[in-house]
């Protein structure tokens, strides 16, 4: 699995399982604008820094 697809999978799980299905909550946790997070869920590119944060939070909160 590529870093990007792993981050996208973790992002979806975090949103649904940890952040009450809220893009706003995900954005706050990642320190990113909600518009940027919205774009990720619409297929936009997730930059390397965001991928690292997403995967790190997933490891802590989802045991991944």
Phi and psi in radians as a Rosetta constraint file:
Dihedral C 1 N 2 CA 2 C 2 CIRCULARHARMONIC -1.284 0.35
Dihedral N 2 CA 2 C 2 N 3 CIRCULARHARMONIC 2.796 0.35
Dihedral C 2 N 3 CA 3 C 3 CIRCULARHARMONIC -0.983 0.35
Dihedral N 3 CA 3 C 3 N 4 CIRCULARHARMONIC -0.711 0.35
Dihedral C 3 N 4 CA 4 C 4 CIRCULARHARMONIC -1.175 0.35
Dihedral N 4 CA 4 C 4 N 5 CIRCULARHARMONIC -0.771 0.35
Dihedral C 4 N 5 CA 5 C 5 CIRCULARHARMONIC -1.231 0.35
Dihedral N 5 CA 5 C 5 N 6 CIRCULARHARMONIC -0.598 0.35
Dihedral C 5 N 6 CA 6 C 6 CIRCULARHARMONIC -1.126 0.35
Dihedral N 6 CA 6 C 6 N 7 CIRCULARHARMONIC -0.781 0.35
Dihedral C 6 N 7 CA 7 C 7 CIRCULARHARMONIC -1.099 0.35
Dihedral N 7 CA 7 C 7 N 8 CIRCULARHARMONIC -0.717 0.35
Dihedral C 7 N 8 CA 8 C 8 CIRCULARHARMONIC -1.117 0.35
Dihedral N 8 CA 8 C 8 N 9 CIRCULARHARMONIC -0.735 0.35
Dihedral C 8 N 9 CA 9 C 9 CIRCULARHARMONIC -1.106 0.35
Dihedral N 9 CA 9 C 9 N 10 CIRCULARHARMONIC -0.801 0.35
Dihedral C 9 N 10 CA 10 C 10 CIRCULARHARMONIC -1.136 0.35
Dihedral N 10 CA 10 C 10 N 11 CIRCULARHARMONIC -0.667 0.35
Dihedral C 10 N 11 CA 11 C 11 CIRCULARHARMONIC -1.052 0.35
Dihedral N 11 CA 11 C 11 N 12 CIRCULARHARMONIC -0.796 0.35
Dihedral C 11 N 12 CA 12 C 12 CIRCULARHARMONIC -1.100 0.35
Dihedral N 12 CA 12 C 12 N 13 CIRCULARHARMONIC -0.788 0.35
Dihedral C 12 N 13 CA 13 C 13 CIRCULARHARMONIC -1.124 0.35
Dihedral N 13 CA 13 C 13 N 14 CIRCULARHARMONIC -0.763 0.35
Dihedral C 13 N 14 CA 14 C 14 CIRCULARHARMONIC -1.039 0.35
Dihedral N 14 CA 14 C 14 N 15 CIRCULARHARMONIC -0.810 0.35
Dihedral C 14 N 15 CA 15 C 15 CIRCULARHARMONIC -0.996 0.35
Dihedral N 15 CA 15 C 15 N 16 CIRCULARHARMONIC -0.844 0.35
Dihedral C 15 N 16 CA 16 C 16 CIRCULARHARMONIC -1.373 0.35
Dihedral N 16 CA 16 C 16 N 17 CIRCULARHARMONIC -0.638 0.35
Dihedral C 16 N 17 CA 17 C 17 CIRCULARHARMONIC -1.709 0.35
Dihedral N 17 CA 17 C 17 N 18 CIRCULARHARMONIC -0.403 0.35
Dihedral C 17 N 18 CA 18 C 18 CIRCULARHARMONIC -2.053 0.35
Dihedral N 18 CA 18 C 18 N 19 CIRCULARHARMONIC -0.684 0.35
Dihedral C 18 N 19 CA 19 C 19 CIRCULARHARMONIC -1.886 0.35
Dihedral N 19 CA 19 C 19 N 20 CIRCULARHARMONIC 0.574 0.35
Dihedral C 19 N 20 CA 20 C 20 CIRCULARHARMONIC 0.927 0.35
Dihedral N 20 CA 20 C 20 N 21 CIRCULARHARMONIC 0.587 0.35
Dihedral C 20 N 21 CA 21 C 21 CIRCULARHARMONIC 1.009 0.35
Dihedral N 21 CA 21 C 21 N 22 CIRCULARHARMONIC 0.549 0.35
Dihedral C 21 N 22 CA 22 C 22 CIRCULARHARMONIC -1.967 0.35
Dihedral N 22 CA 22 C 22 N 23 CIRCULARHARMONIC 2.070 0.35
Dihedral C 22 N 23 CA 23 C 23 CIRCULARHARMONIC -1.095 0.35
Dihedral N 23 CA 23 C 23 N 24 CIRCULARHARMONIC -0.593 0.35
Dihedral C 23 N 24 CA 24 C 24 CIRCULARHARMONIC -1.100 0.35
Dihedral N 24 CA 24 C 24 N 25 CIRCULARHARMONIC -0.745 0.35
Dihedral C 24 N 25 CA 25 C 25 CIRCULARHARMONIC -1.133 0.35
Dihedral N 25 CA 25 C 25 N 26 CIRCULARHARMONIC -0.695 0.35
Dihedral C 25 N 26 CA 26 C 26 CIRCULARHARMONIC -1.078 0.35
Dihedral N 26 CA 26 C 26 N 27 CIRCULARHARMONIC -0.786 0.35
Dihedral C 26 N 27 CA 27 C 27 CIRCULARHARMONIC -1.057 0.35
Dihedral N 27 CA 27 C 27 N 28 CIRCULARHARMONIC -0.769 0.35
Dihedral C 27 N 28 CA 28 C 28 CIRCULARHARMONIC -1.082 0.35
Dihedral N 28 CA 28 C 28 N 29 CIRCULARHARMONIC -0.799 0.35
Dihedral C 28 N 29 CA 29 C 29 CIRCULARHARMONIC -1.073 0.35
Dihedral N 29 CA 29 C 29 N 30 CIRCULARHARMONIC -0.592 0.35
Dihedral C 29 N 30 CA 30 C 30 CIRCULARHARMONIC -1.622 0.35
Dihedral N 30 CA 30 C 30 N 31 CIRCULARHARMONIC -0.145 0.35
Dihedral C 30 N 31 CA 31 C 31 CIRCULARHARMONIC 1.197 0.35
Dihedral N 31 CA 31 C 31 N 32 CIRCULARHARMONIC 0.609 0.35
Dihedral C 31 N 32 CA 32 C 32 CIRCULARHARMONIC -2.139 0.35
Dihedral N 32 CA 32 C 32 N 33 CIRCULARHARMONIC 2.707 0.35
Dihedral C 32 N 33 CA 33 C 33 CIRCULARHARMONIC -1.129 0.35
Dihedral N 33 CA 33 C 33 N 34 CIRCULARHARMONIC 2.505 0.35
Dihedral C 33 N 34 CA 34 C 34 CIRCULARHARMONIC -1.053 0.35
Dihedral N 34 CA 34 C 34 N 35 CIRCULARHARMONIC -0.557 0.35
Dihedral C 34 N 35 CA 35 C 35 CIRCULARHARMONIC -1.087 0.35
Dihedral N 35 CA 35 C 35 N 36 CIRCULARHARMONIC -0.647 0.35
Dihedral C 35 N 36 CA 36 C 36 CIRCULARHARMONIC -1.188 0.35
Dihedral N 36 CA 36 C 36 N 37 CIRCULARHARMONIC -0.769 0.35
Dihedral C 36 N 37 CA 37 C 37 CIRCULARHARMONIC -1.095 0.35
Dihedral N 37 CA 37 C 37 N 38 CIRCULARHARMONIC -0.739 0.35
Dihedral C 37 N 38 CA 38 C 38 CIRCULARHARMONIC -0.955 0.35
Dihedral N 38 CA 38 C 38 N 39 CIRCULARHARMONIC -0.762 0.35
Dihedral C 38 N 39 CA 39 C 39 CIRCULARHARMONIC -1.125 0.35
Dihedral N 39 CA 39 C 39 N 40 CIRCULARHARMONIC -0.592 0.35
Dihedral C 39 N 40 CA 40 C 40 CIRCULARHARMONIC -1.103 0.35
Dihedral N 40 CA 40 C 40 N 41 CIRCULARHARMONIC -0.701 0.35
Dihedral C 40 N 41 CA 41 C 41 CIRCULARHARMONIC -1.280 0.35
Dihedral N 41 CA 41 C 41 N 42 CIRCULARHARMONIC -0.235 0.35
Dihedral C 41 N 42 CA 42 C 42 CIRCULARHARMONIC -1.711 0.35
Dihedral N 42 CA 42 C 42 N 43 CIRCULARHARMONIC 0.149 0.35
Dihedral C 42 N 43 CA 43 C 43 CIRCULARHARMONIC 1.756 0.35
Dihedral N 43 CA 43 C 43 N 44 CIRCULARHARMONIC 0.079 0.35
Dihedral C 43 N 44 CA 44 C 44 CIRCULARHARMONIC -1.164 0.35
Dihedral N 44 CA 44 C 44 N 45 CIRCULARHARMONIC 2.759 0.35
Dihedral C 44 N 45 CA 45 C 45 CIRCULARHARMONIC -1.219 0.35
Dihedral N 45 CA 45 C 45 N 46 CIRCULARHARMONIC 2.397 0.35
Dihedral C 45 N 46 CA 46 C 46 CIRCULARHARMONIC -1.767 0.35
Dihedral N 46 CA 46 C 46 N 47 CIRCULARHARMONIC 2.074 0.35
Dihedral C 46 N 47 CA 47 C 47 CIRCULARHARMONIC -1.247 0.35
Dihedral N 47 CA 47 C 47 N 48 CIRCULARHARMONIC 2.891 0.35
Dihedral C 47 N 48 CA 48 C 48 CIRCULARHARMONIC -1.036 0.35
Dihedral N 48 CA 48 C 48 N 49 CIRCULARHARMONIC -0.763 0.35
Dihedral C 48 N 49 CA 49 C 49 CIRCULARHARMONIC -1.052 0.35
Dihedral N 49 CA 49 C 49 N 50 CIRCULARHARMONIC -0.778 0.35
Dihedral C 49 N 50 CA 50 C 50 CIRCULARHARMONIC -1.140 0.35
Dihedral N 50 CA 50 C 50 N 51 CIRCULARHARMONIC -0.713 0.35
Dihedral C 50 N 51 CA 51 C 51 CIRCULARHARMONIC -1.028 0.35
Dihedral N 51 CA 51 C 51 N 52 CIRCULARHARMONIC -0.754 0.35
Dihedral C 51 N 52 CA 52 C 52 CIRCULARHARMONIC -1.107 0.35
Dihedral N 52 CA 52 C 52 N 53 CIRCULARHARMONIC -0.751 0.35
Dihedral C 52 N 53 CA 53 C 53 CIRCULARHARMONIC -1.128 0.35
Dihedral N 53 CA 53 C 53 N 54 CIRCULARHARMONIC -0.798 0.35
Dihedral C 53 N 54 CA 54 C 54 CIRCULARHARMONIC -1.030 0.35
Dihedral N 54 CA 54 C 54 N 55 CIRCULARHARMONIC -0.863 0.35
Dihedral C 54 N 55 CA 55 C 55 CIRCULARHARMONIC -1.174 0.35
Dihedral N 55 CA 55 C 55 N 56 CIRCULARHARMONIC -0.593 0.35
Dihedral C 55 N 56 CA 56 C 56 CIRCULARHARMONIC -1.166 0.35
Dihedral N 56 CA 56 C 56 N 57 CIRCULARHARMONIC -0.785 0.35
Dihedral C 56 N 57 CA 57 C 57 CIRCULARHARMONIC -1.140 0.35
Dihedral N 57 CA 57 C 57 N 58 CIRCULARHARMONIC -0.688 0.35
Dihedral C 57 N 58 CA 58 C 58 CIRCULARHARMONIC -1.066 0.35
Dihedral N 58 CA 58 C 58 N 59 CIRCULARHARMONIC -0.714 0.35
Dihedral C 58 N 59 CA 59 C 59 CIRCULARHARMONIC -1.100 0.35
Dihedral N 59 CA 59 C 59 N 60 CIRCULARHARMONIC -0.716 0.35
Dihedral C 59 N 60 CA 60 C 60 CIRCULARHARMONIC -1.273 0.35
Dihedral N 60 CA 60 C 60 N 61 CIRCULARHARMONIC -0.817 0.35
Dihedral C 60 N 61 CA 61 C 61 CIRCULARHARMONIC -1.597 0.35
Dihedral N 61 CA 61 C 61 N 62 CIRCULARHARMONIC -0.433 0.35
Dihedral C 61 N 62 CA 62 C 62 CIRCULARHARMONIC -1.973 0.35
Dihedral N 62 CA 62 C 62 N 63 CIRCULARHARMONIC -0.082 0.35
Dihedral C 62 N 63 CA 63 C 63 CIRCULARHARMONIC 1.214 0.35
Dihedral N 63 CA 63 C 63 N 64 CIRCULARHARMONIC 0.498 0.35
